[in-house]
Amino acid sequence: MKKSVILSAFFIWVVLGSRAQSNGGFENWTSQNTYENPDYWETLNIASTISNPVSAFKATGIDKHSGNYALKIKTIFFSNNPVPNLLWDTMGYAFLGKINVSPPSTKMGTPYTGRPEKLEFWAKYIPVGADVGGATVVLQKWNGTNTDTIADGYLVIDTTMTYTFFQVNLFYYSTVLPDTLVITFASSLKKANARVGSTLYIDDVALTGWVGVDEHNNFEEKVKVFPNPAKESVTISAKIKEADNIQVVDASGKPAGGYKIQNDKTDINTSQFAEGFYLYEIRDKKNKILTTGKFNVVK
């Protein structure tokens, strides 16, 4: 049974609902014009109606993770770009939303009020050259004037020839409940690296966990991180009675270390860390996440 439910030039707003409504396992497909699209998902295939290559396909056999099908996204070059202000000339995407070719526009926006801990999915990626794929998650809230970012997370996907389990950790900036969820999958994540033919396979997409509003609101003011940015070391002070340990992951979601909290703080040696952003989770003895944050390492 499939699970229920893309850093990029633009974000597509999406909703993850029940298994039937989200098609996170890509089991359901519908023929549209001269191509097929997974139900409830939009792809760049719509641009094939104006003399562009097809970029998304139904993957079967060894190219699916479970069930009957998976989604195959392939980077293409637009000879006729339907929305050049939004789409790069070389790219591959899949999202829940809508691209309109005439007149050129995108239709985005579906309500979502959850506070998930992670986005999980299975993927394999065969790039051309130095290309990389990726996934992005953003939770947003309209405040009456502007759109606030409630939480976000992203993952860079490098070469993986067989299906691999990925998790995108969400970092929360606010205790407010979101009203919109943004997710994007990209077969070419960075414009400078994008190469025609890079291929990303996605299957079994799901949101998991829950980050509570009350806990985050009570704890975030009791945590201090210094120095930030860090070079050789960073200290995380957590004056939270329940705090027991800190788990750190890098921007790609790979574990960077686990640290015990002693005397309300943890000193982390970052001299061997690669430059970039790191996410930390402060957990209690039962491994429940109390609050989250991030720090930057510079060299």
TORMAR-933046 format. One record per residue (C-alpha): residue in three letters; x, y, z. Coordinates in Angstrom, 1 decimal. Example, Ala and Ser with C-alpha at 12.3 -4.5 7.8 and 13.67 -1.06 7.14 Angstrom:
<r:ALA; c1:12.3; c2:-4.5; c3:7.8>
<r:SER; c1:13.7; c2:-1.1; c3:7.1>
END
This chain:
<r:MET; c1:0.0; c2:0.0; c3:0.0>
<r:LYS; c1:1.4; c2:3.4; c3:-1.0>
<r:LYS; c1:1.9; c2:6.2; c3:1.5>
<r:SER; c1:-0.2; c2:9.3; c3:1.2>
<r:VAL; c1:0.5; c2:12.3; c3:1.1>
<r:ILE; c1:10.4; c2:21.0; c3:-5.3>
<r:LEU; c1:15.6; c2:25.5; c3:-4.1>
<r:SER; c1:14.2; c2:26.5; c3:-7.4>
<r:ALA; c1:13.3; c2:29.5; c3:-9.6>
<r:PHE; c1:9.8; c2:29.4; c3:-8.2>
<r:PHE; c1:7.6; c2:27.6; c3:-5.7>
<r:ILE; c1:4.3; c2:25.8; c3:-6.5>
<r:TRP; c1:1.7; c2:25.8; c3:-3.7>
<r:VAL; c1:0.3; c2:22.4; c3:-3.0>
<r:VAL; c1:-1.8; c2:20.4; c3:-0.6>
<r:LEU; c1:-1.1; c2:17.0; c3:0.9>
<r:GLY; c1:-4.4; c2:15.4; c3:1.9>
<r:SER; c1:-5.6; c2:11.9; c3:2.0>
<r:ARG; c1:-4.0; c2:9.1; c3:0.0>
<r:ALA; c1:-6.6; c2:9.3; c3:-2.8>
<r:GLN; c1:-6.4; c2:13.1; c3:-3.1>
<r:SER; c1:-2.6; c2:13.4; c3:-3.1>
<r:ASN; c1:-1.5; c2:10.5; c3:-5.1>
<r:GLY; c1:1.8; c2:10.5; c3:-3.3>
<r:GLY; c1:2.6; c2:7.0; c3:-4.6>
<r:PHE; c1:1.9; c2:8.1; c3:-8.2>
<r:GLU; c1:-0.4; c2:5.1; c3:-8.8>
<r:ASN; c1:-3.0; c2:7.0; c3:-10.6>
<r:TRP; c1:-2.4; c2:8.6; c3:-14.0>
<r:THR; c1:-4.6; c2:10.3; c3:-16.6>
<r:SER; c1:-4.0; c2:10.8; c3:-20.4>
<r:GLN; c1:-4.0; c2:14.4; c3:-21.4>
<r:ASN; c1:-3.5; c2:15.4; c3:-25.0>
<r:THR; c1:-0.4; c2:13.4; c3:-26.2>
<r:TYR; c1:1.0; c2:12.6; c3:-22.7>
<r:GLU; c1:0.1; c2:11.2; c3:-19.3>
<r:ASN; c1:0.3; c2:13.1; c3:-16.0>
<r:PRO; c1:0.0; c2:11.6; c3:-12.4>
<r:ASP; c1:-3.4; c2:12.6; c3:-11.0>
<r:TYR; c1:-3.4; c2:15.8; c3:-8.8>
<r:TRP; c1:0.1; c2:16.6; c3:-10.0>
<r:GLU; c1:1.1; c2:19.1; c3:-12.7>
<r:THR; c1:4.3; c2:18.7; c3:-14.7>
<r:LEU; c1:6.0; c2:20.5; c3:-17.5>
<r:ASN; c1:4.4; c2:18.1; c3:-19.9>
<r:ILE; c1:1.7; c2:20.7; c3:-20.7>
<r:ALA; c1:4.4; c2:22.6; c3:-22.6>
<r:SER; c1:4.8; c2:19.7; c3:-25.0>
<r:THR; c1:1.6; c2:20.9; c3:-26.7>
<r:ILE; c1:3.7; c2:23.8; c3:-28.1>
<r:SER; c1:6.5; c2:21.8; c3:-29.5>
<r:ASN; c1:8.5; c2:21.0; c3:-26.3>
<r:PRO; c1:9.7; c2:17.6; c3:-25.2>
<r:VAL; c1:7.8; c2:15.5; c3:-22.7>
<r:SER; c1:9.5; c2:15.8; c3:-19.3>
<r:ALA; c1:7.6; c2:13.5; c3:-16.9>
<r:PHE; c1:6.8; c2:9.9; c3:-17.3>
<r:LYS; c1:5.2; c2:6.9; c3:-15.6>
<r:ALA; c1:8.1; c2:4.8; c3:-14.2>
<r:THR; c1:7.6; c2:1.0; c3:-13.9>
<r:GLY; c1:9.6; c2:-2.1; c3:-13.2>
<r:ILE; c1:13.0; c2:-1.5; c3:-11.5>
<r:ASP; c1:12.3; c2:2.3; c3:-11.9>
<r:LYS; c1:9.5; c2:2.3; c3:-9.3>
<r:HIS; c1:10.0; c2:1.8; c3:-5.5>
<r:SER; c1:6.7; c2:0.1; c3:-4.6>
<r:GLY; c1:3.3; c2:-0.4; c3:-6.1>
<r:ASN; c1:2.9; c2:-0.3; c3:-9.8>
<r:TYR; c1:4.3; c2:3.1; c3:-10.7>
<r:ALA; c1:6.6; c2:6.0; c3:-9.7>
<r:LEU; c1:7.2; c2:9.4; c3:-11.2>
<r:LYS; c1:10.2; c2:10.0; c3:-13.5>
<r:ILE; c1:11.2; c2:13.7; c3:-14.0>
<r:LYS; c1:13.7; c2:14.5; c3:-16.8>
<r:THR; c1:15.3; c2:17.8; c3:-17.4>
<r:ILE; c1:14.5; c2:19.2; c3:-20.8>
<r:PHE; c1:15.3; c2:22.3; c3:-22.9>
<r:PHE; c1:12.3; c2:24.6; c3:-23.8>
<r:SER; c1:12.4; c2:25.6; c3:-27.4>
<r:ASN; c1:9.1; c2:27.4; c3:-26.7>
<r:ASN; c1:9.0; c2:28.6; c3:-23.0>
<r:PRO; c1:5.4; c2:29.1; c3:-22.1>
<r:VAL; c1:6.2; c2:31.3; c3:-19.0>
<r:PRO; c1:9.8; c2:32.6; c3:-19.3>
<r:ASN; c1:9.3; c2:34.8; c3:-16.2>
<r:LEU; c1:8.7; c2:31.7; c3:-14.1>
<r:LEU; c1:10.4; c2:28.8; c3:-15.9>
<r:TRP; c1:14.1; c2:28.4; c3:-16.7>
<r:ASP; c1:14.9; c2:27.3; c3:-20.3>
<r:THR; c1:16.4; c2:24.1; c3:-19.0>
<r:MET; c1:14.6; c2:22.3; c3:-16.2>
<r:GLY; c1:12.4; c2:19.5; c3:-14.9>
<r:TYR; c1:9.7; c2:19.8; c3:-12.3>
<r:ALA; c1:6.6; c2:18.1; c3:-10.8>
<r:PHE; c1:4.2; c2:19.8; c3:-8.5>
<r:LEU; c1:0.5; c2:20.0; c3:-7.4>
<r:GLY; c1:-0.8; c2:23.1; c3:-9.1>
<r:LYS; c1:-1.4; c2:24.4; c3:-12.6>
<r:ILE; c1:0.5; c2:25.9; c3:-15.5>
<r:ASN; c1:-1.6; c2:27.7; c3:-18.1>
<r:VAL; c1:0.0; c2:28.0; c3:-21.5>
<r:SER; c1:-2.4; c2:30.6; c3:-22.9>
<r:PRO; c1:-2.4; c2:33.1; c3:-21.5>
<r:PRO; c1:0.9; c2:32.3; c3:-19.6>
<r:SER; c1:0.2; c2:32.0; c3:-15.9>
<r:THR; c1:0.3; c2:29.6; c3:-12.9>
<r:LYS; c1:-2.6; c2:28.8; c3:-10.7>
<r:MET; c1:-1.4; c2:28.1; c3:-7.2>
<r:GLY; c1:-2.8; c2:27.9; c3:-3.7>
<r:THR; c1:-4.5; c2:25.3; c3:-1.6>
<r:PRO; c1:-5.2; c2:25.5; c3:2.2>
<r:TYR; c1:-3.1; c2:23.5; c3:4.6>
<r:THR; c1:-3.0; c2:23.9; c3:8.4>
<r:GLY; c1:-0.7; c2:21.2; c3:9.6>
<r:ARG; c1:2.7; c2:21.4; c3:11.3>
<r:PRO; c1:4.6; c2:18.4; c3:10.1>
<r:GLU; c1:8.1; c2:17.5; c3:11.2>
<r:LYS; c1:9.4; c2:16.1; c3:8.0>
<r:LEU; c1:8.7; c2:15.3; c3:4.3>
<r:GLU; c1:9.7; c2:11.8; c3:3.5>
<r:PHE; c1:10.1; c2:10.1; c3:0.1>
<r:TRP; c1:12.0; c2:7.5; c3:-1.8>
<r:ALA; c1:14.1; c2:8.7; c3:-4.8>
<r:LYS; c1:17.0; c2:7.8; c3:-7.2>
<r:TYR; c1:18.8; c2:10.3; c3:-9.3>
<r:ILE; c1:21.0; c2:10.0; c3:-12.4>
<r:PRO; c1:22.5; c2:13.4; c3:-13.3>
<r:VAL; c1:24.3; c2:14.7; c3:-16.3>
<r:GLY; c1:27.6; c2:16.3; c3:-15.5>
<r:ALA; c1:27.6; c2:18.2; c3:-12.1>
<r:ASP; c1:23.8; c2:18.6; c3:-12.0>
<r:VAL; c1:21.9; c2:18.0; c3:-8.8>
<r:GLY; c1:18.2; c2:17.5; c3:-8.0>
<r:GLY; c1:16.3; c2:18.4; c3:-5.0>
<r:ALA; c1:13.1; c2:18.9; c3:-2.9>
<r:THR; c1:11.8; c2:21.9; c3:-1.1>
<r:VAL; c1:9.0; c2:22.3; c3:1.5>
<r:VAL; c1:7.6; c2:25.7; c3:2.7>
<r:LEU; c1:4.7; c2:26.4; c3:5.0>
<r:GLN; c1:3.2; c2:29.8; c3:4.6>
<r:LYS; c1:0.6; c2:32.1; c3:6.2>
<r:TRP; c1:-1.2; c2:35.1; c3:4.7>
<r:ASN; c1:-1.2; c2:37.9; c3:7.3>
<r:GLY; c1:-3.6; c2:40.2; c3:5.5>
<r:THR; c1:-0.8; c2:42.1; c3:3.8>
<r:ASN; c1:2.0; c2:39.8; c3:3.0>
<r:THR; c1:2.9; c2:36.1; c3:3.0>
<r:ASP; c1:4.9; c2:34.9; c3:6.1>
<r:THR; c1:7.1; c2:31.8; c3:6.0>
<r:ILE; c1:6.1; c2:29.6; c3:9.0>
<r:ALA; c1:8.6; c2:26.8; c3:8.2>
<r:ASP; c1:10.8; c2:25.6; c3:5.5>
<r:GLY; c1:13.2; c2:22.9; c3:4.5>
<r:TYR; c1:15.2; c2:21.7; c3:1.5>
<r:LEU; c1:17.2; c2:18.8; c3:0.3>
<r:VAL; c1:19.9; c2:18.5; c3:-2.3>
<r:ILE; c1:19.8; c2:15.1; c3:-4.1>
<r:ASP; c1:23.1; c2:14.0; c3:-5.6>
<r:THR; c1:23.8; c2:10.8; c3:-7.6>
<r:THR; c1:22.1; c2:7.7; c3:-6.3>
<r:MET; c1:21.6; c2:4.9; c3:-8.7>
<r:THR; c1:19.2; c2:2.9; c3:-6.5>
<r:TYR; c1:16.2; c2:4.0; c3:-4.6>
<r:THR; c1:17.2; c2:5.8; c3:-1.3>
<r:PHE; c1:15.0; c2:7.0; c3:1.6>
<r:PHE; c1:15.1; c2:10.8; c3:2.0>
<r:GLN; c1:13.8; c2:13.1; c3:4.8>
<r:VAL; c1:13.4; c2:16.9; c3:4.5>
<r:ASN; c1:13.5; c2:18.4; c3:8.0>
<r:LEU; c1:11.3; c2:21.4; c3:8.5>
<r:PHE; c1:12.7; c2:24.4; c3:10.5>
<r:TYR; c1:10.0; c2:26.5; c3:12.2>
<r:TYR; c1:10.2; c2:30.3; c3:12.4>
<r:SER; c1:6.8; c2:30.8; c3:14.0>
<r:THR; c1:4.2; c2:29.2; c3:16.3>
<r:VAL; c1:1.4; c2:30.3; c3:13.9>
<r:LEU; c1:-0.5; c2:27.7; c3:12.1>
<r:PRO; c1:0.1; c2:27.9; c3:8.3>
<r:ASP; c1:-2.6; c2:28.2; c3:5.7>
<r:THR; c1:-0.6; c2:27.0; c3:2.7>
<r:LEU; c1:1.9; c2:24.2; c3:2.0>
<r:VAL; c1:4.6; c2:24.5; c3:-0.8>
<r:ILE; c1:6.4; c2:21.5; c3:-2.2>
<r:THR; c1:8.6; c2:21.2; c3:-5.3>
<r:PHE; c1:10.6; c2:18.3; c3:-6.8>
<r:ALA; c1:13.3; c2:19.2; c3:-9.3>
<r:SER; c1:15.5; c2:17.1; c3:-11.6>
<r:SER; c1:17.8; c2:20.2; c3:-11.9>
<r:LEU; c1:18.0; c2:22.3; c3:-8.7>
<r:LYS; c1:20.5; c2:24.9; c3:-9.7>
<r:LYS; c1:20.3; c2:26.9; c3:-12.9>
<r:ALA; c1:24.0; c2:27.0; c3:-13.5>
<r:ASN; c1:24.3; c2:23.2; c3:-13.2>
<r:ALA; c1:21.1; c2:22.3; c3:-15.2>
<r:ARG; c1:21.8; c2:19.7; c3:-17.9>
<r:VAL; c1:19.4; c2:18.2; c3:-20.3>
<r:GLY; c1:18.8; c2:14.5; c3:-19.5>
<r:SER; c1:19.3; c2:14.6; c3:-15.7>
<r:THR; c1:16.6; c2:12.2; c3:-14.3>
<r:LEU; c1:14.9; c2:12.1; c3:-10.9>
<r:TYR; c1:12.7; c2:9.2; c3:-9.8>
<r:ILE; c1:10.2; c2:9.9; c3:-7.0>
<r:ASP; c1:7.9; c2:7.5; c3:-5.1>
<r:ASP; c1:6.1; c2:7.1; c3:-1.8>
<r:VAL; c1:5.8; c2:10.8; c3:-0.8>
<r:ALA; c1:4.5; c2:11.5; c3:2.8>
<r:LEU; c1:4.5; c2:14.2; c3:5.5>
<r:THR; c1:5.3; c2:12.7; c3:8.9>
<r:GLY; c1:5.4; c2:13.9; c3:12.6>
<r:TRP; c1:4.0; c2:16.9; c3:14.3>
<r:VAL; c1:5.6; c2:20.0; c3:15.8>
<r:GLY; c1:3.4; c2:21.3; c3:18.6>
<r:VAL; c1:2.6; c2:25.0; c3:18.8>
<r:ASP; c1:2.7; c2:25.3; c3:22.6>
<r:GLU; c1:6.0; c2:23.5; c3:23.1>
<r:HIS; c1:7.7; c2:25.6; c3:20.4>
<r:ASN; c1:6.3; c2:28.8; c3:21.8>
<r:ASN; c1:7.5; c2:28.0; c3:25.4>
<r:PHE; c1:11.0; c2:26.7; c3:24.5>
<r:GLU; c1:12.4; c2:28.8; c3:21.6>
<r:GLU; c1:13.1; c2:31.8; c3:23.8>
<r:LYS; c1:15.1; c2:29.6; c3:26.2>
<r:VAL; c1:17.6; c2:28.6; c3:23.5>
<r:LYS; c1:20.7; c2:30.6; c3:22.6>
<r:VAL; c1:23.3; c2:29.7; c3:19.9>
<r:PHE; c1:26.7; c2:31.3; c3:19.8>
<r:PRO; c1:28.8; c2:32.2; c3:17.9>
<r:ASN; c1:26.6; c2:32.1; c3:14.9>
<r:PRO; c1:28.1; c2:31.9; c3:12.2>
<r:ALA; c1:30.5; c2:29.4; c3:13.8>
<r:LYS; c1:34.0; c2:28.4; c3:12.7>
<r:GLU; c1:35.7; c2:26.0; c3:15.1>
<r:SER; c1:32.8; c2:25.4; c3:17.5>
<r:VAL; c1:29.3; c2:26.5; c3:18.4>
<r:THR; c1:27.6; c2:26.4; c3:21.8>
<r:ILE; c1:23.9; c2:25.7; c3:22.1>
<r:SER; c1:22.5; c2:26.8; c3:25.5>
<r:ALA; c1:19.1; c2:25.2; c3:26.2>
<r:LYS; c1:17.6; c2:26.2; c3:29.6>
<r:ILE; c1:14.8; c2:23.7; c3:29.3>
<r:LYS; c1:14.2; c2:21.2; c3:32.1>
<r:GLU; c1:13.1; c2:18.4; c3:29.7>
<r:ALA; c1:16.1; c2:18.8; c3:27.3>
<r:ASP; c1:18.3; c2:15.8; c3:27.2>
<r:ASN; c1:20.2; c2:15.8; c3:23.8>
<r:ILE; c1:20.7; c2:17.6; c3:20.5>
<r:GLN; c1:20.7; c2:16.0; c3:17.1>
<r:VAL; c1:22.3; c2:17.9; c3:14.2>
<r:VAL; c1:21.8; c2:17.4; c3:10.5>
<r:ASP; c1:23.3; c2:19.2; c3:7.5>
<r:ALA; c1:21.3; c2:21.0; c3:4.8>
<r:SER; c1:20.9; c2:17.8; c3:2.8>
<r:GLY; c1:19.3; c2:16.0; c3:5.8>
<r:LYS; c1:22.4; c2:13.8; c3:6.6>
<r:PRO; c1:23.1; c2:13.4; c3:10.3>
<r:ALA; c1:26.1; c2:15.5; c3:11.5>
<r:GLY; c1:26.1; c2:14.3; c3:15.1>
<r:GLY; c1:24.3; c2:13.7; c3:18.4>
<r:TYR; c1:25.3; c2:15.5; c3:21.6>
<r:LYS; c1:24.3; c2:15.2; c3:25.2>
<r:ILE; c1:23.2; c2:18.3; c3:27.1>
<r:GLN; c1:25.1; c2:18.9; c3:30.3>
<r:ASN; c1:24.6; c2:21.9; c3:32.6>
<r:ASP; c1:22.0; c2:23.4; c3:30.2>
<r:LYS; c1:24.4; c2:23.5; c3:27.2>
<r:THR; c1:26.3; c2:21.6; c3:24.6>
<r:ASP; c1:29.6; c2:22.5; c3:22.9>
<r:ILE; c1:29.8; c2:21.3; c3:19.3>
<r:ASN; c1:33.2; c2:21.0; c3:17.5>
<r:THR; c1:32.5; c2:22.3; c3:14.0>
<r:SER; c1:36.1; c2:22.3; c3:12.8>
<r:GLN; c1:35.4; c2:19.3; c3:10.6>
<r:PHE; c1:32.0; c2:20.4; c3:9.4>
<r:ALA; c1:31.6; c2:21.5; c3:5.8>
<r:GLU; c1:30.6; c2:25.1; c3:5.3>
<r:GLY; c1:26.9; c2:25.7; c3:5.2>
<r:PHE; c1:23.7; c2:25.6; c3:7.3>
<r:TYR; c1:22.9; c2:23.0; c3:9.9>
<r:LEU; c1:19.7; c2:22.2; c3:11.6>
<r:TYR; c1:19.5; c2:21.1; c3:15.2>
<r:GLU; c1:16.7; c2:19.4; c3:17.2>
<r:ILE; c1:16.6; c2:19.6; c3:21.0>
<r:ARG; c1:15.0; c2:16.4; c3:22.3>
<r:ASP; c1:13.9; c2:15.0; c3:25.6>
<r:LYS; c1:14.9; c2:11.6; c3:27.1>
<r:LYS; c1:12.1; c2:9.9; c3:25.1>
<r:ASN; c1:13.5; c2:11.4; c3:21.9>
<r:LYS; c1:10.5; c2:13.8; c3:21.5>
<r:ILE; c1:11.5; c2:17.0; c3:19.6>
<r:LEU; c1:11.0; c2:20.0; c3:22.0>
<r:THR; c1:12.2; c2:22.8; c3:19.6>
<r:THR; c1:14.4; c2:23.3; c3:16.5>
<r:GLY; c1:16.8; c2:25.8; c3:15.2>
<r:LYS; c1:19.7; c2:26.3; c3:12.8>
<r:PHE; c1:23.3; c2:27.6; c3:12.7>
<r:ASN; c1:25.8; c2:28.5; c3:10.0>
<r:VAL; c1:29.3; c2:27.2; c3:9.7>
<r:VAL; c1:31.8; c2:29.4; c3:7.8>
<r:LYS; c1:35.5; c2:28.7; c3:6.9>
END
